[in-house]
Amino acid sequence: MAFQILLNIGIALIWMLLRNEFSGVEFMLGYIVGLVMLFLLRRFLKFDFYFRRVIAMFKLIGLFIYKLILSNIDVIKIVLSPKMDITPGIIAVPTKLKTDWEVTLLATLISLTPGTLSMDFSEDGKTIFVHSIHVPDKDEAIKEIHDSFEKAILEVTE
């Protein structure tokens, strides 16, 4: 991936040299030309197109912002309701993530959303224990984490 980024920057610099204009706009045009060239050559050079991961990273950031807003609204509803109609609980979330970095990112994203907190990891690092302020269905909560954050992290890292 790093080689492709450097190659794309090199193509952008060559584009600027050939056009004899040294500006940010020309660099961006050259960068886009480089993206198109790398995209078209991906079949012949047998590499994974790096920009797919960049797009997946922006999707992960967007998903986190979306979940952050939703969970803030849920916590506000709980705080402003006259009765404390909540079911707090601790759930064990098994994960398919392989590296410590991926598991740590998942735990961080869970902890940063209001109403949830990553408490601990299992000995093998494949299970995260999460405290949630309102867990009516533990299986649904686990499925929600798997279908959202874990899936998005796997798109970025694989």
N, C-alpha and C positions, 0 to 999 in steps of 0.2 A: 504494500500500500504506500509506503513512504517513497519508494522508487517511482511509482506512478505520479505522486504529487510533485516530486522534483522534475520529472519528465514533463509534466504539464506546465510547470513554471518555466522550464527551459523553452518549451514551444511558445509560450507567451512572450518571453524575451526575444526570441528569434523573430516572432511576428512584429514586435516593436522595431527591431533593427531593420527588417525588410521594408516596413512602412515608413521608416525614418521619422517617426513621431514617438516621443517619449512622454506619455501621459497615462493617467489612470484608466481612462476610457479605452485607449489602445491596448493596455495590458489586459483589461477585462475582455475585450474582443479576442485577443490572442488566447486567453485562458479558455474562453468558450470554444474557439476553434480547436484547441488542444483536447478539451473534453470530448468533442465530436470525433476527433481522430482516434483517441484512446477507446472510445465506445465502439467505433467501427473495427478497430484492430484487435479487440478482445478475443475474438474467435480464433484468429491466426496465431496470436502470441500466447494463448492459453493462460490467461490470468483473469482474476475476478475484478471487475470494474470497481474501482475504489469509491466512486461517487455514490454508489448504492449505499455504502455505509454512512456517508455523510448525510444522505437523505434520511436514513434510518435513525441517525442521531437526532436530527431535527424532529422526527416523529416522536421519539422518546421524550424530548423536551416538551413538545406540545401535549403529549399524553400526560406528563407530570403536571403541567399547568392546568389542564382540564380536570384531573383528579384532585388537585389542590383546591380549585374553586368549588367543586362538588362537595368535598369533605368539609370545607369551611362553612358551606351552607348547611350541611347536616349538623355540624357542631353548634351553629347559631340556633338552629331549630331546637336542639336538645337544651341548650342553655336558656332560651327564652320560653320554653314550655312550662306551664304551671306545675305539672307533675313530672317527676323523674321517671319516665317510662323508657328505661334503657335496660339492656342486658349486657353488661360488660363481661368480657371473657378473654381467656388466653388460648390461642390456637397454635398448633404446630404446623408450619407450612413447609412441606418437603419441596425441594427445588431440584431442577434438572441442570442448573448452572454448574459449570465445571471448575472454574478458577476462583480463587479467593477474592480477586478483584470484582468479579461479577456478583458474587454473593454479598460482598460488602456494599456494592452499588444498590442491589435490591433492598438490603436492610436499611440503607440510608434513605432511599426513596420512600419506603414504608414509614420510617420515623419522621420524615419531613411533612407527611400529610397529616393534618390535624385529626385527632381521634384515634390514631394508631401509634404504637411504639414497638420497635424491635427490642426485645429484652435480652435474648441470649441465642447462641448457636449450639447445635448438638456437637458431640465430640468429633464426628467425621465432617462437620461443616456443611452437611446436606439438608439440614432442617433449621429453620429460623422460628423461634418462639416469639409470637406477636401478641401484644395486649391491645385490645380494641375496646372502645368505649361502648359500642353497640354491636353485638353479634347475635342476631336472631337465628342464623343458620351457619354453623361453622363450615360445613362443606361448601356452601355458596361463597363464603368469604375466601376460602382457599382457592376456589375456582376463579374468583375475581382477580386475585393476585397473580395466578398463573396466566390468565388470559390477557392481562394488561401489562404489568411491569415486567414480568419474567419473559413473556413473548417479545416485548420490545427490546429488552436487553440482549436476548439471543439474536435478534435481527442485526443489532449493532456489532456484536462480537464475532459472529460466525461468518 
